[in-house]
Amino acid sequence: MRGLKTILPALVFSMMLFHGCSQKRQEKTLRLAHGLDEQHSVHLAMVALGERLSELSQGRLNVKIYPNRQLGSERELLELVQIGSIDITKVSGSVMENFAPQYKVLSVPYLFRSREHTFRVLDGAIGQQLLNSGRDNWLQGLGFYDSGSRSFYTKDKPVMQPADLEGLKIRTQRSPSAMAMVRALGGSATPIPFGELYTALQAGVVDGAENNPPSFFLTKHYEICKYYAIDEHTTIPDILLMSTHTFDRLNEQEKEWLKQAVRESVTLQRQLWHDSEQEALAAVKEAGVTVVYPEKPAFFNKLENLIGTFRADPVITDLITQIEQVK
């Protein structure tokens, strides 16, 4: 009996130690990398996502964030996600058309009627179809962050009509649709990595670019480009992507925690985005940028032939029709 009394405490301690180690082994940390500034609404939403995921899972599922291109450019991060070297990243929807053709529909100019219409599409069945369409390339979409609408900013003159783009070198993303759009409007499309754009503008490699107000402001491109034309030619969301190598290893409970944390972060980001747009426009105006609002029909009419080429693809035509039918 005395021997049993001696053994029992040691046995209980060993069991507790094993249980603790077992619990520790169950903890998972997801590596999330992106190229944005830590003030950006997307980064702030990602921080909230990580906090909420840790809370929901009671510390069993966590997120470590690497911002500011610490681990590479957007394209490099996308490739790292594909091979599972990192777990999650954020990319523009226009970049995704190179990996999943259905995403091309997001680059159709003047596709959405309003911001509310955009969210109804993205948060519904069409959006889920797009998020799942990259799985053949090891990319599982998790959700859509708001990235506003893209407009032109230039160094030497405002873009009041498509003719004002003629002869100008305009930076675009490495997206066939984005480059085709600039060419259709009369500009010379010049794909340059976003992180190199400030220097390219400064050196005269390009005469302007196109992006949303927070990106224009946070990158300080307004220090060089003194004209911003709010023509809102495309409304392309940011996409939170996860490696299928990681996603498929999560159990059903972990997937539910992740989906809930993503949904809440999307709601937060969209509100932060709305606020940041207003703040960015006010800030660049104060910095001496001339903000103009050209007539959109002139741009739409110039792009009709390009929109027709999108409709030549039966898959994209079907998606456009579905989007137009969303009330």
DRENDO-1510 file (C-alpha; in Angstrom, 1 decimal, always signed):
<recs>
REC; n; res; u; v; w
REC; 1; MET; +0.0; +0.0; +0.0 .
REC; 2; ARG; +2.8; +2.3; +0.9 .
REC; 3; GLY; +4.3; +1.6; -2.5 .
REC; 4; LEU; +1.1; +2.5; -4.2 .
REC; 5; LYS; +0.9; +5.7; -2.3 .
REC; 6; THR; +4.3; +6.5; -3.6 .
REC; 7; ILE; +3.6; +5.6; -7.2 .
REC; 8; LEU; +0.1; +7.3; -7.5 .
REC; 9; PRO; +1.3; +10.9; -7.2 .
REC; 10; ALA; +4.0; +10.3; -9.7 .
REC; 11; LEU; +1.6; +8.6; -12.1 .
REC; 12; VAL; -0.9; +11.5; -11.8 .
REC; 13; PHE; +1.9; +14.0; -12.4 .
REC; 14; SER; +3.0; +12.1; -15.5 .
REC; 15; MET; -0.5; +12.0; -16.8 .
REC; 16; MET; -1.0; +15.8; -16.2 .
REC; 17; LEU; +2.4; +16.4; -17.9 .
REC; 18; PHE; +1.4; +14.3; -20.9 .
REC; 19; HIS; -2.0; +15.9; -21.2 .
REC; 20; GLY; -0.4; +19.4; -21.1 .
REC; 21; CYS; +2.1; +18.4; -23.8 .
REC; 22; SER; -0.7; +16.9; -25.8 .
REC; 23; GLN; -2.7; +20.1; -25.6 .
REC; 24; LYS; +0.3; +22.1; -26.6 .
REC; 25; ARG; +0.8; +19.9; -29.6 .
REC; 26; GLN; -2.7; +20.7; -30.7 .
REC; 27; GLU; -2.0; +24.4; -30.9 .
REC; 28; LYS; -1.6; +25.7; -34.5 .
REC; 29; THR; -0.2; +29.0; -35.7 .
REC; 30; LEU; -1.2; +30.2; -39.1 .
REC; 31; ARG; +1.4; +32.3; -40.9 .
REC; 32; LEU; -0.2; +35.3; -42.6 .
REC; 33; ALA; +1.9; +37.6; -44.8 .
REC; 34; HIS; +0.9; +40.6; -46.9 .
REC; 35; GLY; +2.4; +43.7; -48.5 .
REC; 36; LEU; +0.4; +46.5; -46.9 .
REC; 37; ASP; +1.2; +49.2; -44.4 .
REC; 38; GLU; +0.2; +48.5; -40.7 .
REC; 39; GLN; -2.1; +51.5; -40.8 .
REC; 40; HIS; -4.1; +49.9; -43.7 .
REC; 41; SER; -7.7; +48.7; -42.9 .
REC; 42; VAL; -6.9; +45.3; -44.3 .
REC; 43; HIS; -4.0; +44.9; -41.8 .
REC; 44; LEU; -6.1; +46.1; -38.9 .
REC; 45; ALA; -8.9; +43.6; -39.9 .
REC; 46; MET; -6.3; +40.8; -40.0 .
REC; 47; VAL; -5.1; +41.7; -36.5 .
REC; 48; ALA; -8.8; +41.4; -35.4 .
REC; 49; LEU; -9.1; +38.1; -37.2 .
REC; 50; GLY; -6.2; +36.7; -35.3 .
REC; 51; GLU; -7.5; +37.9; -32.0 .
REC; 52; ARG; -10.9; +36.5; -32.6 .
REC; 53; LEU; -9.7; +33.2; -33.9 .
REC; 54; SER; -7.5; +32.7; -30.8 .
REC; 55; GLU; -10.5; +33.6; -28.7 .
REC; 56; LEU; -12.9; +31.2; -30.4 .
REC; 57; SER; -10.4; +28.4; -30.3 .
REC; 58; GLN; -9.3; +29.1; -26.8 .
REC; 59; GLY; -5.7; +29.5; -28.0 .
REC; 60; ARG; -5.6; +26.3; -30.1 .
REC; 61; LEU; -5.7; +28.2; -33.5 .
REC; 62; ASN; -3.6; +31.4; -33.8 .
REC; 63; VAL; -2.3; +33.8; -36.4 .
REC; 64; LYS; +1.1; +35.4; -36.8 .
REC; 65; ILE; +1.2; +38.3; -39.2 .
REC; 66; TYR; +4.1; +39.5; -41.4 .
REC; 67; PRO; +3.1; +42.9; -42.9 .
REC; 68; ASN; +4.9; +45.4; -45.1 .
REC; 69; ARG; +6.3; +42.9; -47.7 .
REC; 70; GLN; +8.5; +41.3; -45.1 .
REC; 71; LEU; +8.2; +37.9; -46.8 .
REC; 72; GLY; +7.9; +39.2; -50.4 .
REC; 73; SER; +5.8; +40.9; -53.0 .
REC; 74; GLU; +2.1; +40.1; -53.6 .
REC; 75; ARG; +3.0; +37.7; -56.4 .
REC; 76; GLU; +5.8; +36.1; -54.4 .
REC; 77; LEU; +3.4; +35.6; -51.4 .
REC; 78; LEU; +0.8; +34.1; -53.6 .
REC; 79; GLU; +3.4; +31.5; -54.8 .
REC; 80; LEU; +4.4; +30.8; -51.2 .
REC; 81; VAL; +0.8; +30.1; -50.3 .
REC; 82; GLN; +0.5; +27.7; -53.3 .
REC; 83; ILE; +3.3; +25.6; -52.0 .
REC; 84; GLY; +2.3; +25.9; -48.4 .
REC; 85; SER; +5.3; +27.8; -47.2 .
REC; 86; ILE; +2.9; +30.4; -45.7 .
REC; 87; ASP; -0.7; +29.8; -44.9 .
REC; 88; ILE; -2.6; +33.0; -45.7 .
REC; 89; THR; -2.2; +36.1; -47.8 .
REC; 90; LYS; -4.1; +38.9; -49.4 .
REC; 91; VAL; -4.2; +39.6; -53.1 .
REC; 92; SER; -6.1; +41.8; -55.5 .
REC; 93; GLY; -8.9; +40.1; -57.4 .
REC; 94; SER; -7.4; +41.2; -60.7 .
REC; 95; VAL; -4.2; +39.2; -59.9 .
REC; 96; MET; -6.3; +36.0; -59.3 .
REC; 97; GLU; -7.5; +35.9; -62.9 .
REC; 98; ASN; -4.0; +34.4; -63.7 .
REC; 99; PHE; -4.8; +31.5; -61.4 .
REC; 100; ALA; -8.5; +31.0; -61.6 .
REC; 101; PRO; -10.2; +32.4; -64.8 .
REC; 102; GLN; -13.6; +33.0; -63.2 .
REC; 103; TYR; -12.0; +35.9; -61.2 .
REC; 104; LYS; -11.7; +37.7; -64.5 .
REC; 105; VAL; -15.3; +38.9; -64.1 .
REC; 106; LEU; -14.2; +41.2; -61.3 .
REC; 107; SER; -12.2; +43.2; -63.8 .
REC; 108; VAL; -15.2; +44.0; -66.0 .
REC; 109; PRO; -15.4; +47.8; -66.0 .
REC; 110; TYR; -18.4; +49.4; -64.3 .
REC; 111; LEU; -19.8; +45.9; -63.4 .
REC; 112; PHE; -21.4; +46.8; -60.1 .
REC; 113; ARG; -24.3; +49.3; -59.7 .
REC; 114; SER; -23.3; +50.4; -56.2 .
REC; 115; ARG; -21.2; +49.4; -53.2 .
REC; 116; GLU; -24.3; +47.7; -51.7 .
REC; 117; HIS; -24.7; +45.7; -54.9 .
REC; 118; THR; -21.0; +44.7; -54.8 .
REC; 119; PHE; -21.4; +43.3; -51.3 .
REC; 120; ARG; -24.6; +41.4; -52.1 .
REC; 121; VAL; -22.8; +39.7; -54.9 .
REC; 122; LEU; -19.6; +38.9; -53.1 .
REC; 123; ASP; -21.3; +37.7; -49.9 .
REC; 124; GLY; -23.7; +35.4; -51.8 .
REC; 125; ALA; -23.5; +32.3; -54.0 .
REC; 126; ILE; -21.5; +34.0; -56.7 .
REC; 127; GLY; -18.8; +35.1; -54.3 .
REC; 128; GLN; -18.5; +31.7; -52.8 .
REC; 129; GLN; -18.2; +30.2; -56.3 .
REC; 130; LEU; -15.3; +32.5; -57.0 .
REC; 131; LEU; -13.6; +31.8; -53.6 .
REC; 132; ASN; -13.7; +28.1; -54.4 .
REC; 133; SER; -12.5; +28.4; -58.0 .
REC; 134; GLY; -8.8; +28.6; -57.2 .
REC; 135; ARG; -8.6; +25.2; -55.5 .
REC; 136; ASP; -7.0; +23.5; -58.5 .
REC; 137; ASN; -4.1; +25.9; -58.0 .
REC; 138; TRP; -4.0; +25.2; -54.2 .
REC; 139; LEU; -5.7; +28.5; -53.4 .
REC; 140; GLN; -8.8; +28.5; -51.2 .
REC; 141; GLY; -10.5; +31.9; -50.9 .
REC; 142; LEU; -11.7; +32.8; -47.4 .
REC; 143; GLY; -13.4; +36.2; -48.0 .
REC; 144; PHE; -13.5; +39.5; -49.8 .
REC; 145; TYR; -12.1; +42.7; -48.2 .
REC; 146; ASP; -13.3; +46.0; -49.6 .
REC; 147; SER; -10.8; +47.7; -51.9 .
REC; 148; GLY; -13.1; +50.4; -53.1 .
REC; 149; SER; -13.0; +51.5; -56.8 .
REC; 150; ARG; -9.9; +52.3; -58.8 .
REC; 151; SER; -9.3; +55.7; -60.4 .
REC; 152; PHE; -6.5; +57.4; -62.3 .
REC; 153; TYR; -3.9; +59.7; -60.7 .
REC; 154; THR; -1.3; +61.5; -62.8 .
REC; 155; LYS; +1.7; +63.8; -62.5 .
REC; 156; ASP; +1.1; +66.6; -65.0 .
REC; 157; LYS; -2.5; +67.0; -65.9 .
REC; 158; PRO; -5.9; +65.7; -64.8 .
REC; 159; VAL; -7.8; +62.9; -66.6 .
REC; 160; MET; -11.1; +64.5; -67.4 .
REC; 161; GLN; -11.9; +62.3; -70.4 .
REC; 162; PRO; -10.4; +59.2; -72.0 .
REC; 163; ALA; -8.5; +61.4; -74.5 .
REC; 164; ASP; -6.4; +62.8; -71.7 .
REC; 165; LEU; -4.8; +59.4; -71.3 .
REC; 166; GLU; -3.4; +59.3; -74.8 .
REC; 167; GLY; +0.4; +59.2; -74.8 .
REC; 168; LEU; +0.6; +58.6; -71.0 .
REC; 169; LYS; +2.4; +55.6; -69.5 .
REC; 170; ILE; +0.1; +54.3; -66.8 .
REC; 171; ARG; +1.2; +51.7; -64.3 .
REC; 172; THR; -1.1; +48.7; -64.0 .
REC; 173; GLN; -1.1; +45.5; -62.1 .
REC; 174; ARG; +0.2; +42.4; -63.9 .
REC; 175; SER; -3.3; +41.6; -65.0 .
REC; 176; PRO; -4.2; +41.1; -68.7 .
REC; 177; SER; -7.6; +42.7; -68.0 .
REC; 178; ALA; -6.2; +45.8; -66.3 .
REC; 179; MET; -3.6; +46.3; -69.1 .
REC; 180; ALA; -6.3; +45.9; -71.8 .
REC; 181; MET; -8.5; +48.5; -70.0 .
REC; 182; VAL; -5.8; +51.1; -70.0 .
REC; 183; ARG; -5.0; +50.5; -73.7 .
REC; 184; ALA; -8.7; +50.7; -74.6 .
REC; 185; LEU; -8.8; +54.1; -73.0 .
REC; 186; GLY; -5.8; +55.3; -75.0 .
REC; 187; GLY; -3.1; +55.0; -72.4 .
REC; 188; SER; +0.1; +52.9; -72.5 .
REC; 189; ALA; -0.2; +50.1; -69.9 .
REC; 190; THR; +3.0; +49.6; -68.0 .
REC; 191; PRO; +2.9; +46.7; -65.4 .
REC; 192; ILE; +5.2; +47.5; -62.4 .
REC; 193; PRO; +5.3; +45.9; -59.0 .
REC; 194; PHE; +3.4; +48.1; -56.5 .
REC; 195; GLY; +6.4; +48.4; -54.2 .
REC; 196; GLU; +8.5; +49.9; -57.0 .
REC; 197; LEU; +5.9; +52.4; -58.2 .
REC; 198; TYR; +6.9; +55.5; -56.1 .
REC; 199; THR; +10.4; +55.3; -57.6 .
REC; 200; ALA; +9.0; +54.7; -61.1 .
REC; 201; LEU; +6.8; +57.8; -60.8 .
REC; 202; GLN; +9.6; +59.9; -59.4 .
REC; 203; ALA; +12.0; +58.8; -62.3 .
REC; 204; GLY; +9.4; +59.3; -65.0 .
REC; 205; VAL; +9.2; +55.7; -65.9 .
REC; 206; VAL; +5.4; +56.1; -65.8 .
REC; 207; ASP; +3.2; +59.2; -65.9 .
REC; 208; GLY; +0.6; +58.0; -63.5 .
REC; 209; ALA; -1.2; +55.0; -62.1 .
REC; 210; GLU; -4.7; +53.8; -61.1 .
REC; 211; ASN; -5.8; +52.8; -57.6 .
REC; 212; ASN; -8.1; +53.6; -54.7 .
REC; 213; PRO; -7.8; +56.6; -52.4 .
REC; 214; PRO; -6.2; +54.9; -49.3 .
REC; 215; SER; -3.5; +53.3; -51.5 .
REC; 216; PHE; -2.8; +56.6; -53.2 .
REC; 217; PHE; -2.5; +58.3; -49.8 .
REC; 218; LEU; -0.7; +55.6; -47.7 .
REC; 219; THR; +2.0; +55.0; -50.4 .
REC; 220; LYS; +2.6; +58.8; -50.6 .
REC; 221; HIS; +2.2; +58.7; -54.4 .
REC; 222; TYR; +0.3; +62.1; -53.9 .
REC; 223; GLU; +3.8; +63.7; -53.3 .
REC; 224; ILE; +4.5; +63.2; -57.0 .
REC; 225; CYS; +1.0; +62.9; -58.6 .
REC; 226; LYS; -0.9; +66.1; -58.1 .
REC; 227; TYR; -4.1; +65.1; -60.0 .
REC; 228; TYR; -6.6; +62.4; -59.0 .
REC; 229; ALA; -9.6; +61.7; -61.2 .
REC; 230; ILE; -12.4; +59.8; -59.5 .
REC; 231; ASP; -13.7; +57.9; -62.5 .
REC; 232; GLU; -14.1; +54.6; -60.6 .
REC; 233; HIS; -13.6; +52.4; -63.7 .
REC; 234; THR; -13.3; +49.1; -61.8 .
REC; 235; THR; -14.4; +47.9; -58.4 .
REC; 236; ILE; -12.1; +44.9; -57.6 .
REC; 237; PRO; -12.0; +43.5; -54.0 .
REC; 238; ASP; -9.1; +42.2; -52.1 .
REC; 239; ILE; -9.2; +38.5; -51.5 .
REC; 240; LEU; -8.1; +36.7; -48.4 .
REC; 241; LEU; -6.5; +33.4; -49.6 .
REC; 242; MET; -5.4; +30.3; -47.8 .
REC; 243; SER; -3.2; +27.5; -49.0 .
REC; 244; THR; -5.3; +24.3; -49.6 .
REC; 245; HIS; -2.4; +22.4; -48.1 .
REC; 246; THR; -3.3; +24.1; -44.8 .
REC; 247; PHE; -7.0; +24.5; -45.2 .
REC; 248; ASP; -7.6; +20.8; -45.9 .
REC; 249; ARG; -5.6; +19.8; -42.8 .
REC; 250; LEU; -7.9; +21.7; -40.5 .
REC; 251; ASN; -10.7; +19.7; -38.9 .
REC; 252; GLU; -14.3; +20.8; -39.2 .
REC; 253; GLN; -14.4; +22.6; -35.9 .
REC; 254; GLU; -11.2; +24.6; -36.8 .
REC; 255; LYS; -12.7; +25.5; -40.2 .
REC; 256; GLU; -15.8; +26.8; -38.5 .
REC; 257; TRP; -13.7; +28.9; -36.1 .
REC; 258; LEU; -11.8; +30.3; -39.0 .
REC; 259; LYS; -14.9; +31.1; -41.1 .
REC; 260; GLN; -16.5; +32.9; -38.2 .
REC; 261; ALA; -13.3; +35.0; -37.5 .
REC; 262; VAL; -13.0; +35.8; -41.2 .
REC; 263; ARG; -16.7; +36.9; -41.5 .
REC; 264; GLU; -16.2; +39.3; -38.5 .
REC; 265; SER; -13.0; +40.7; -39.9 .
REC; 266; VAL; -14.6; +41.3; -43.2 .
REC; 267; THR; -17.4; +43.3; -41.5 .
REC; 268; LEU; -14.8; +45.3; -39.6 .
REC; 269; GLN; -12.6; +45.9; -42.6 .
REC; 270; ARG; -15.4; +47.3; -44.7 .
REC; 271; GLN; -16.3; +49.9; -42.1 .
REC; 272; LEU; -12.6; +50.8; -41.6 .
REC; 273; TRP; -12.3; +51.0; -45.4 .
REC; 274; HIS; -15.2; +53.5; -45.7 .
REC; 275; ASP; -13.7; +55.7; -43.0 .
REC; 276; SER; -10.2; +55.5; -44.6 .
REC; 277; GLU; -11.5; +56.5; -48.0 .
REC; 278; GLN; -12.9; +59.7; -46.6 .
REC; 279; GLU; -9.8; +60.4; -44.6 .
REC; 280; ALA; -7.5; +59.7; -47.5 .
REC; 281; LEU; -9.3; +62.1; -49.9 .
REC; 282; ALA; -9.3; +64.9; -47.3 .
REC; 283; ALA; -5.6; +64.3; -46.7 .
REC; 284; VAL; -4.5; +64.4; -50.3 .
REC; 285; LYS; -6.5; +67.5; -51.0 .
REC; 286; GLU; -4.9; +69.2; -48.0 .
REC; 287; ALA; -1.5; +68.1; -49.5 .
REC; 288; GLY; -2.3; +70.1; -52.7 .
REC; 289; VAL; -3.8; +67.3; -54.9 .
REC; 290; THR; -6.5; +68.4; -57.3 .
REC; 291; VAL; -9.3; +65.9; -57.1 .
REC; 292; VAL; -11.7; +65.9; -60.0 .
REC; 293; TYR; -14.8; +63.9; -60.9 .
REC; 294; PRO; -15.0; +63.3; -64.6 .
REC; 295; GLU; -18.2; +62.2; -66.4 .
REC; 296; LYS; -18.3; +58.4; -66.2 .
REC; 297; PRO; -20.4; +57.8; -69.4 .
REC; 298; ALA; -17.5; +58.9; -71.5 .
REC; 299; PHE; -15.3; +56.2; -70.0 .
REC; 300; PHE; -18.0; +53.6; -70.1 .
REC; 301; ASN; -18.6; +54.3; -73.8 .
REC; 302; LYS; -14.9; +54.0; -74.6 .
REC; 303; LEU; -14.8; +50.6; -72.9 .
REC; 304; GLU; -17.8; +49.1; -74.6 .
REC; 305; ASN; -15.7; +47.1; -77.0 .
REC; 306; LEU; -13.5; +45.8; -74.2 .
REC; 307; ILE; -16.6; +44.7; -72.2 .
REC; 308; GLY; -17.7; +42.9; -75.4 .
REC; 309; THR; -14.5; +40.8; -75.3 .
REC; 310; PHE; -15.3; +39.7; -71.7 .
REC; 311; ARG; -18.7; +38.6; -73.0 .
REC; 312; ALA; -17.0; +36.4; -75.6 .
REC; 313; ASP; -16.2; +34.0; -72.9 .
REC; 314; PRO; -19.3; +31.9; -72.0 .
REC; 315; VAL; -18.2; +31.4; -68.4 .
REC; 316; ILE; -17.7; +35.2; -67.8 .
REC; 317; THR; -20.9; +36.0; -69.7 .
REC; 318; ASP; -22.9; +33.7; -67.4 .
REC; 319; LEU; -21.3; +35.3; -64.3 .
REC; 320; ILE; -22.0; +38.8; -65.6 .
REC; 321; THR; -25.7; +37.8; -66.2 .
REC; 322; GLN; -25.9; +36.4; -62.7 .
REC; 323; ILE; -24.4; +39.5; -61.2 .
REC; 324; GLU; -26.7; +41.8; -63.1 .
REC; 325; GLN; -29.7; +39.8; -61.7 .
REC; 326; VAL; -28.7; +40.3; -58.1 .
REC; 327; LYS; -31.0; +42.9; -56.7 .
</recs>
